[in-house]
Structure formats: structure tokens, C-alpha cells
Amino acid sequence: MAIVEVVTTRPPRTRAVPLLAEPDLGRYPEFRSFLSTTFGLDEDPLGAPGLLAVDGRVYELVFVGRSGRPFPSGVEVNALVEGLEPLDEQAADTDLWAILRWLVAGVGGEWTDDALSTTGRIYRIPAAGERA
């Protein structure tokens, strides 16, 4: 059972490895609202990326702005990997699924864990069968 938590310190000597990009949060304003509230983006839109820890591994959320659109207009999720070590792809996939579950739980409303799990099964995402 993965625990996702917001952290404030980026681990030293890490590099960002891209995992997922959502270029248009405008399609999902409730996600934009949740991310803005969680990471204080209304107060400091030009601050450092948001950081999440999953079982000791840290991920950054880079918030993207586009002219004429509410901020953030997009988000990119990167794994922070120590030095030149290889990315543990299986852990990253599992953690990314845990982050999506955390996001859906935070947004709530019509967004449910069961619907996310169903989507994961349809697309045959191995980590979709694991419950957070």
C-alpha cells in the first residue's frame, strides 16, 4: 500500500526523468483547482515544482503556464533519480499509479478510485490492480 505525501525538500544530486505530461488541465478544472490549492499556486505561481514522496521515492510536478489560459494550464510528472542511477521503471509505474489515485481521491466528486481502476484495466496498466 503506497502512501503519497507532499514534501517540501528536493533530494540533493537528483535528475528529473519525465514520466507523464498532461498538457491541457483546462479539460479538468477540478484537477487544476486541487493542484493549485495543494501546492499554493495561487500565492506563488512561479515557485519551485511541487514535490510528492511515494514510499521514499520523490517525484516533482512541474506546472506549465500558457498565455491566455488559467494557471496551471498543464502539469508534468518527473521521477527524481539520484545521480546517474537508472530509473527503476517498475517502481516508477507503480508510484505513478499511486499518484493518480492520490489525485483522484483529492479531487473527489465524480472522479472515483473505481473508475480509475476500470480505466487502468481497460488500458492493461499492470499497476492498476494494486490498491493504494
N, C-alpha and C positions, 0 to 999 in steps of 0.2 A: 504494500500500500504506500504509494508515493505521497509525500507531503510537500506542497508547493507553498513557499513563503516569500514575501517581498523582503529584499535585503538592500542595504544602502552602501555596501563597500564592494567595489570590484576587486577580484583577486589580482595580486600583482603578477606580472610576467605572463599574461594570458593574451591569446589572439582570438579574434572573432571568426567563427565558422558559420556561414549562413545556413539556416535550416528551413525557414518558411518566410514568405512575404505575402502580405495582404495589401495590395496597392490602393484599394478603394473601400475605406471604412464607411463612406457615405451610404453604402448599401445597408449598413448595420449601425444606425446611430446609437443604439443601446450599447454596443461594444465600445464605441468612441467615448460615450459618457462614462462607462465603467472604468476604462483605462485612464481617462482624464482625472477622475476622482481618486483612483487608487494611487496614481503616480504624481498627483499635484500639478498636472499640466496646465491648468488654468492660471495658476500662480507663477509657474516657471516653465513656459513652453520651450525655452532654449536651453534647458538644463541637460544634465547628463542622461544617458539612456536609463530606462527602468531596469532593475535587476530582480531576477527571481532565482531562488535556490530550490532545487529538487534533489532531495537525498544527498546534499553536499555538493552537487554539481551546480554551477551558476550559468545563467542564461541572461542575455541582455535583450531588451525590447527597444529598438530604435524607432522613434516616432517621426513619421515623414510628414512634411507640410507641402502643400501645393497652393499656388496663388489662386485666390478666389474661392477656396474651399475651407470649411471649418477644420481646425487643428484638433487632433491629428487626422490627416486625410488617409494615412496608411500606417502600417506597422511591419517591422521586420524582426524576426526572432533569430538570434545568433547564439550558438553554444560558445562559451568561453573556455578555451582549451589551453592548458599550461604549455608554455614554450612551443617547441616544435613537435610535441607528442601527437600521435594520430588521434583523430576523433573516434570515440567508442560509439559507432553508429547504432548498435542495438540499444545502448543506454540512452542515446540522444533521441531515438524514435520513441522509446517508452516515456521518456521525460517530456517530449513534445506533446504526447497524448495526455499526460498528466496536466500540462499547462493548458491545453484546450479544455479539459474537464474543469479546471480551476476557473477559467474564463467563463465558461457556460454557467457554472454554479454562481459566479459573481453577478452575471447579467440577469439570470433568472427569467421569470415571465414565461414566454412560450419556448424559450431555449431550455431544453432539459437534457440531463445525462442520458436518458434512454434514447432520445432522438439522436444524440451524438454517437452513441454506441451503435445504433442501427446504421447510421451513415458509415461508420468505420467498418462494419461487417459488409456492407454493400461494396465498398471500395477495397475490401480484403486487407485492411490495415492490421497487421499482427498485434500491435499493442492495444487495439480496440477491445479485445477480450479481457484486458486487465482492468480491474476496478480500482479506482483511487480511494 
